[in-house]
C-alpha cells in the first residue's frame, strides 16, 4: 500500500472515500509480493495491482463491497483447475488479499501514507490474520522508535509489534510476521503484514564512460537512486548523464569514504584502471553493501586481484567481488552490458541462479528471508 502513498495521500487530503486491497501472504508461484496493492475510489477510479491481471476484477468488486459495508475482509485466491479463466491465479500460486475501507479510525494508516508521500522512512504494521476485532488494525513505526496507533490488545503485544516493525524498517523490508495474541514471538493467532517505505537504494557508478550511461538507465529502471562518480570533470557532466540523480567529480575512493552507504547499496566499478580501482575496491570490499562489481577482462581481473592482495585486502573480502562484472549474456553493446550487470544485481538480491528458467526446476518466485525476531 505504501507504494501508492503519493496518490492515496492526495485522496485523503481531498476527502475521497476509497478502499485498499493489499497482498498480505503468498504461496507458490505468485505474481506480486506482499505489500502490492490495488486502491479503488467510491467513484470507481482504480490504481495499482495485486496480481498483474489475474484476479484484478474480483478484487475490484471486493473493494467496492468493503466501501459499502465499512468492514475489513480477507480473501484467498488460488489456481482454478476447472476453469483457468475463472477467478483464480493461472500461475498456480495463491495470494491472500486484505481489503480495507478508508474511513473511521484509520489515523495510523493515514499518517503512514503522508510520511511515505513525503519520502520519509516509515513502517506500517497491520493485522492480516487474527480475531475479527483486530483485523486491519495498524501501528506506524518510525526509525527513531516512535510510533502511532496500536492493536488494542495487551501492552506486550504492541511492544512486540513495534519491535518487529522496527527490525524490518531497519532492513528496508516488507513481509509478514507470525505472533501469538499475547505478544510472544511464537507463531500463533496473529499474522502481521509489515510494509516498509524507505528511500530508494543507492547505485554508485564509478567511471564516466559510455557503459556507465547505459547502466544509469538500467539502475533507474530497477528503482535505484543513481550517482555517477569520476575524477575527470571533462567526462563527469550532466550532458553525458542526464538521467543520473547525482554527478560527482572526485577521486572515487575519497568519495566512497565520505558518502553514506547501507546494506542495500550497489557499487559498480567501471573504470578498469588500477590507479582508480585498487584504492576504491580496497574501501568498497570492506563496506557492508549489497553488491560490489568491477568491469574488466579476466586478465585485468587477475592483475587487479594481485594488486588488491598487495594492498592488504584479504581473501574473504576478495570473495565478495563480482568480477568480471555481470552475467554471461554474450553482451556486446553498452546497453546489453548494462542488462547483464542489472541481471546480476537482481540475482544477487533475490538469490537467483542466473540460469535459464526453461528446463529448470528452481522456483520462479522465491520467498524472501526476513530478519530474525528481536
N, C-alpha and C positions, 0 to 999 in steps of 0.2 A: 504493500500500500504506500509506503514511503517513497517508492519510485515515482508515484503520481503526485507527490506533495505539492508541487507548484500549482497545478490545476485545481486540486482539491481545496487547497487553502483559499484560492480565489473564489471557489463556490461557497465556502463558508463565509467569507467576507461579504459576498453578495446575498447571503441569506438563502441560498438554494437548498432544497431538500434532495438528498441522494443516498444511495446505498453502495457499499463497497463489498465486493466478493474477493476474498483473499485465499490463495492456496496455503493451507496450513499443514498438509502432510502429503507425501508422495510415496508410491510403491511401484517397483518395477521400472519399466521404461516410460517415464512421464515427460511431457514436452516442456513444462515450465517448473521452476523450483519453488519451494516455499517462499512466500512473500510476493509472488506475482499476483497482480490484482486487476480486476475489472470494476469500474465505477459507473453507475447508471443514475442519471438525474431523473427527477419526477416527470420532466417533460420528454423523457426518452433518450436524451443525449447520452452517449456511452464513450468511455475512453479506456484504454488498457486491454489486457488479455490475460486469461488464466490457463489457456490450453493451446494457444496457437491456432484455434479454429474448431477443435473437435467438439467442444461442448459449450461454446460461447452462447448459442441461442438459449439453451436451457438455463444457464447461469443468469443471463439477462432477465429472463422471466422470473427467476427466484429473487433477483434484486427488486423488481417491481412489486413482488409479493411481500418482501420484507418491508418495503416502504409503506404498503397498505396496512400491514399488521403491526408494525413497530417492534418486531421481535427479531433477535439474532437467531440464526439457524445454521446448521452444518449439514452438508450433503456430500455423499461419496459418489464419484463417477468412475466407472471401470469399463473394460472392453465388453462389447456386446457380441456374444458368439452367434446369436440368432440372426442378427441384422447389423452388419458393420456400419450401416448408415443411420442406425438408431442413435439415441443419445448415449454415447459411450466413447471411450478412447480407443481408436483403431490401432494405436501403437502398442496396446497390450498392457499398459500400466493402470494404476489407479491414482486418483487425486481426491483429497478431502478439501472442500471449499467452505469457508465460513463467510456468511453473508450478514453484514451489519448495517442497519439503517442509521444514518447520522441525524441525530436529534435527541432531545432529552439530555441525560448526563453523559456527555462524551468529551468532557473537558480535557482529559489526558490525551486522547487521540487528536483533538483539535490543536493542542499545544505542540504535539509531536510534528504534525503536519506543518505548522507555522515555523517551527525551528528548522525542519528539513528544507522547507522552501527558502529559508534564509541562508542555507548552506552550512548550518551548524550541526555538529555531530550529536546524535541522539539515538537512543534505543527505545523501542516501544514493545512491551511485553503484554500479550493478550491471552486470555484463557480460550484455547481452541477445543478442548475436550474436558468435560467435568460436569458437576451439578448445574442444573438449568439456571440457578440463581447467580452462578459465577460466569457462565458462558459469555464471552465477549468483553468481560471487564478488563481494564488495562492499567498499566503503570508505565509512566515515562521516566527514563533514567538518563542523566547527563554524565559526561566524562568525569566531572568532579564528585560524582556520587549523589548529588541532589536528585530529587525525584518529585513527581506529581502523580496523584491518583493512588489507587490501592484496590486490592481484590475483595476487600470486605470480609476476609477470613481472619485468621489469627495473626498477631504481630509477627510471629516467627515465619509464617507463610510469606508475608510481604517482604521481610528481610531476605529470605532465600531468593525470592523472585528478583529483587533488586540486585543481589549479588550475581545471579546467573545472567541477568541482562547486561550488567556492567562488564562481565567477562567476555561476552560476545561483542559488545561495543568496542572493547579494547582491541579485539582482533578484526573489527570491521566485518563481522559475520552475521548472517541471518540463518536461523534454524529453529528447531523445536527442542524443548526440554521437558523431560518427564519428572514429575514431582508427586509426593503424597499431599493430601489435603492439609496435613498438619505442618507442612513446610519442610519435611525431611527430604533428603536427596534420593530416597528410594523411589523407583517408578511406582506410581500408584494411581490415584484418581484424577490427576490433572495433567493435561498437556498444554504447555505454553508455546505460542509462536512468538519468537523474539526477532523483531526486524531492526537492523542497524542502518542508519543513514550516516555515512561518513564522506568526507571529501574524496574525490576520485584518487585512485592510486597513482603514484608518480612513475613516469618513464623518463629517464635521463639518457639522452643520446649524445655520446661523446664522439666528435668528429663531424664537421660540417661538410659532408661530401654528398654526392648525388644519391647514394644509397640511403643516407640519413633522411633526405627529403621524402623518399617513399616510405621509410619506416615511421616518420612523423605521422603520415596519413594513416598508416596501419594502427599505430598506437592510439590515435584519436578514435578510430573505429572500435577499438577494444575498450574505450571509456577511460583512457589514461589522461592525466594532466602531463603534457609532454614538454620537456625542456631540452633544448639543444645547446651544447657547450663546446666551445673550441677556443683555443688561444689566439687564433688568427682572425683579426677583425675584418679582413677583406672577404672572408668566407662566411663568417657567422653574422648574417644580415637578415633583416625582415623580408627583403625582396626574395631571398633564396628559400626562406622557410616561413611562408605566410600563414601556415596552419599551426605552427608551434605556439604553445601558450607562453613560453619564455625563451629568450635567446640570450645566452651569457657568453661574454668574451672574457675568458680567464683560463689559466692553466687547469686542466681537468682535475688533477689530484688535489689542487688547492681548493677548487670549488666544491668537490665532493666532501672534503674535510669540513667545510664550513656550512654546507646546506643540510636541511633536515631530510632524513630518510626513515623508513619504518619497514615492518615485515611484509608489506605489500609492494615495496618499491622494486622497479625493474631497471637494471643498468645495462646499457648496450654500448659496447666499446667498438667503434668502427674506425678508429684512427689507424690501426695496424702500423704503428710507428713506435719503436722501442722507447724513444725519449718521452713519449706520452704514455704508452701502455704500461710500462713497468711501475712507475710511481703510482699511477691511477689504480691498477689492479692490486697493488700491494695494499692500498686503502680499501678498495671495494671488497676484496675477499675476506676481510676481517669485520665487515658490517653485517648485521642480521637482516639482510634484504632477501627478497623473494627469488631473484634471478640475477646472475652476472654472466653475460655472454660477450665474447670478443671475436671480431672478424679477422680473417687471415687464412692463408694456406696452411696445410699440415706442416710444411717446413717452417713457416712463420710461427705456428703454434709450438713446435718443439723448441725453437730458439727462444721464444718468449718464456716458456716454462723454465728453461735453463737460467735465464736472467732473473726470473722471479725467485727461484730457489737461492740464487746467489744474493738476492735482496732480503732473504730471511723468511720467505713465505713457506709454510710447512705443507706437507703432503695432504693433510686433511683439508687445509684451505684451498689448495690447488684442485682438489677433487670437486669443489663447488663450481669451478669454472667450466662454462659450456663453450667449448672452442674446438674446431671452427663453429661459429655461431649458426644456429638454425637447424631445421630438419632437412634430410636428403630428399628434396623435391626435384632435383635436376634444374634448379633455378639458374637463370642467366641474367635477366634484366634486373635493374634495381627494384622494380615492383614485384617481380617474382621472388627476389631475395627477401624483401620485406614480408611477403606472405610466409616464407619459410621461417623467418625469425618469429613472427607473430604466432605461428602454429606451435613452435617450441615453447613459447611463453605460456600459451594456453595449456599445453600438455603438462608443463611443469606445475602449473597452478592447480589443475584438475586431476592430476595423477594419470593422465592418458599415456598410451604406449607409443603413439606416433605411427602405428601400423594401420594399413587399410582395414576398414570395417568389413569389407567383403571377405567372407571366409573366416572371419574371426568370431570367437565365442565370448569375447570380453563384453561387459555391459556397455551400452551406448551412453546411458546416463548414470553417473556414479554418485553415490551418497557422499556428501562432504563430512569430514571428520570435525566434530565440534570440540571446543575447549572443554577440559575436564571441569567438573564441579569444584567450586572453591568454598 
